[in-house]
Amino acid sequence: MAVANQSTSHTKLACDWLEAYFAGAALPEVTLALTGTDFQMKVWRALQDIPSGQTVTYGQLAKLLDCKSAQAIGGAIGKNPVSLIVPCHRVLGADGGLTGYAGGVERKAWLLKHEERG
């Protein structure tokens, strides 16, 4: 029964986070138990440091993380299992254009516009 209660608790926390995000309210604190390679984890932590309403490029992230390949950064971002909570939509192409987003570029544009209002 503890598993069901834990699952319910996690689901409620996720729902609370999503409701707050879409309402433009302060986000509840969440602790994520992500599983990935050391490199992926490093990239995902960096994504969580990008403030709402701001963006960086794949190249800027590569430089920040001392990685020689913006493509490697993109590969790690593409493996992000929680793409809204770990905000990969805040990463843009070198020219500032909207590129690659698992939910579709139109959703990426919508999320960035939503964050401008917050």
C-alpha positions in Angstrom: 0.0 0.0 0.0 2.9 2.4 0.6 3.7 2.3 -3.1 0.2 3.5 -4.0 0.4 6.3 -1.5 3.8 7.3 -2.8 2.6 7.2 -6.3 -0.4 9.4 -5.4 1.9 11.8 -3.6 4.2 12.1 -6.6 1.2 12.6 -8.9 -0.2 15.3 -6.7 3.2 17.1 -6.5 3.4 16.9 -10.4 -0.1 18.3 -10.8 0.5 21.1 -8.3 3.7 22.0 -10.1 2.0 22.1 -13.5 -1.0 24.1 -12.2 1.4 26.7 -10.7 3.5 26.8 -13.9 0.5 27.4 -16.2 -1.0 29.9 -13.7 2.3 31.9 -13.7 2.5 31.3 -9.9 5.5 30.5 -7.7 6.6 26.9 -8.4 6.5 24.4 -5.6 9.9 22.8 -4.8 10.4 19.4 -6.4 13.2 16.9 -5.9 13.7 14.9 -9.1 15.2 11.5 -9.1 16.5 11.5 -12.7 18.6 8.7 -14.1 21.0 9.3 -16.9 24.7 9.4 -17.8 27.0 11.7 -15.9 27.1 14.0 -18.9 23.3 14.0 -19.2 22.9 14.8 -15.5 25.3 17.7 -15.9 23.4 19.1 -18.8 20.0 18.6 -17.1 21.3 20.4 -14.0 22.4 23.3 -16.2 18.9 23.5 -17.8 17.4 23.9 -14.3 19.5 26.9 -13.8 18.1 28.8 -16.8 15.6 31.3 -15.3 12.0 31.3 -16.5 11.6 33.8 -19.4 15.3 33.6 -20.4 17.0 31.5 -23.0 20.5 30.2 -23.9 21.8 28.6 -27.1 23.2 25.1 -27.3 26.6 26.6 -28.0 26.4 28.8 -24.8 25.5 25.7 -22.8 28.4 23.8 -24.4 30.8 26.6 -23.4 29.4 26.8 -19.9 29.8 23.1 -19.4 33.3 23.0 -21.1 32.0 20.7 -23.8 33.4 21.0 -27.3 30.2 20.0 -29.0 26.9 21.8 -29.1 25.5 18.7 -30.8 26.4 16.6 -27.7 24.5 19.1 -25.6 21.5 18.7 -27.9 21.8 14.9 -27.6 21.7 15.1 -23.8 18.8 17.5 -23.9 16.9 15.2 -26.2 17.1 12.5 -23.6 15.5 14.7 -20.9 12.6 12.7 -19.4 10.7 15.6 -17.9 11.0 18.3 -20.5 8.9 20.9 -18.9 10.2 20.6 -15.3 13.7 20.4 -16.6 13.2 23.3 -19.1 14.8 22.3 -22.3 12.4 24.6 -24.2 14.7 27.5 -23.1 17.5 26.3 -25.3 17.7 27.9 -28.8 19.7 27.3 -31.9 22.9 29.4 -32.6 20.9 32.0 -34.5 18.3 32.3 -31.7 15.9 30.2 -33.7 13.5 27.6 -32.2 15.0 24.2 -32.9 14.3 20.6 -31.7 11.7 20.1 -29.0 10.1 16.7 -28.3 6.7 18.4 -27.9 7.1 20.2 -31.2 8.5 23.6 -32.1 5.0 25.2 -31.9 4.7 24.1 -28.2 8.2 25.4 -27.5 7.2 28.8 -28.9 4.1 28.8 -26.8 6.0 27.9 -23.6 8.5 30.7 -24.2 5.7 33.2 -24.9 3.9 32.0 -21.7 7.0 32.6 -19.7 7.4 36.1 -21.0 4.1 37.0 -19.3 5.1 35.5 -16.0 
